[in-house]
Amino acid sequence: MTTPPPNRRLYARKVLRATASVQLPSGPRDVRTWDVGVDGMSLVSPKPIAPGTRCTVTLDLPGGGPVSVAGKTVYCSLMGAEGFKVGLVFVNPDPQTEDAFRAFVA
């Protein structure tokens, strides 16, 4: 029996299925959120987003209102007909944005 890989996330994630927008170097793209945490999030995109891509995600956090946060993609994998699951880490979020994510996850 193999041991599962350790969870490299620093903070817990909370499920959030909502619409969002990602501003990529090639332009904006509508996506769906999968889960969010204080340090990053996963989303579902109709097209792949290469790991290492810098972007800005804008979404409405329940109870926290609209937030925009810079991020960098760390993985992208095919989910099937739904599209591609993309993981990203936040890059230098401002304290107010970080607090909004912290309050949502709590």
C-alpha positions in Angstrom: 0.0 0.0 0.0 1.3 3.4 -0.9 1.2 6.5 1.3 -0.7 9.4 -0.2 1.3 12.5 -0.9 1.3 15.1 1.8 -1.0 18.1 1.5 1.2 21.0 0.5 -1.4 23.6 1.3 -0.8 25.9 4.2 -4.5 26.6 4.8 -7.7 24.6 4.6 -10.0 25.0 1.6 -13.7 25.5 1.5 -16.0 24.5 -1.4 -17.3 27.4 -3.4 -19.1 26.8 -6.7 -19.6 30.2 -8.3 -18.8 32.1 -11.4 -15.6 34.1 -11.6 -13.5 35.9 -14.2 -9.8 35.4 -14.8 -7.7 38.1 -16.4 -5.0 36.3 -18.3 -2.2 37.8 -20.5 -4.3 36.8 -23.5 -7.5 38.5 -22.1 -10.4 37.7 -19.8 -11.9 34.3 -19.4 -15.1 33.2 -17.6 -14.5 30.3 -15.1 -16.2 28.6 -12.2 -14.6 28.4 -8.8 -14.1 24.9 -7.2 -12.7 25.8 -3.8 -10.9 28.6 -2.0 -8.6 29.1 0.9 -6.5 31.9 2.4 -3.5 31.0 0.2 -5.1 29.9 -3.1 -8.0 28.4 -5.0 -9.0 25.9 -7.6 -11.2 26.8 -10.6 -12.7 25.1 -13.6 -11.8 26.6 -17.0 -13.2 25.7 -20.4 -9.7 25.9 -21.8 -6.4 25.0 -20.2 -4.3 27.6 -18.4 -0.6 26.6 -18.3 1.1 26.2 -15.0 3.2 29.3 -14.1 0.7 31.7 -15.7 0.2 35.0 -13.8 -3.4 36.1 -13.6 -6.0 38.1 -11.6 -9.2 36.4 -10.4 -12.3 38.3 -9.6 -15.2 36.7 -7.8 -18.0 37.4 -5.3 -17.3 35.8 -1.9 -20.5 35.0 0.0 -20.7 37.4 2.9 -17.6 39.2 1.7 -18.6 40.8 -1.6 -16.4 41.1 -4.7 -12.7 40.5 -4.5 -9.9 40.6 -7.0 -6.6 38.8 -6.3 -3.4 38.2 -8.2 -2.3 34.6 -8.6 0.0 32.1 -10.3 -1.3 28.8 -11.7 0.4 25.7 -10.3 -1.4 22.9 -12.1 -3.9 22.3 -14.8 -5.6 18.9 -15.4 -8.4 17.7 -17.7 -11.6 17.1 -15.7 -13.5 15.7 -18.8 -16.5 17.5 -20.3 -16.5 20.1 -17.5 -13.2 21.5 -18.7 -9.8 21.9 -16.9 -9.3 22.1 -13.2 -6.7 24.8 -12.5 -5.0 25.4 -9.1 -3.5 28.7 -8.3 -1.7 30.3 -5.4 -2.3 33.9 -4.4 0.5 36.3 -5.0 0.8 39.1 -2.4 -2.9 39.6 -1.6 -3.6 42.8 0.3 -4.6 42.4 4.0 -8.3 43.2 3.3 -8.6 40.5 0.6 -6.8 38.0 2.7 -9.2 38.8 5.6 -12.2 38.3 3.3 -10.9 34.8 2.3 -10.1 34.0 5.9 -13.6 35.0 7.0 -15.2 32.9 4.3 -13.2 29.8 5.1 -13.8 30.1 8.9 
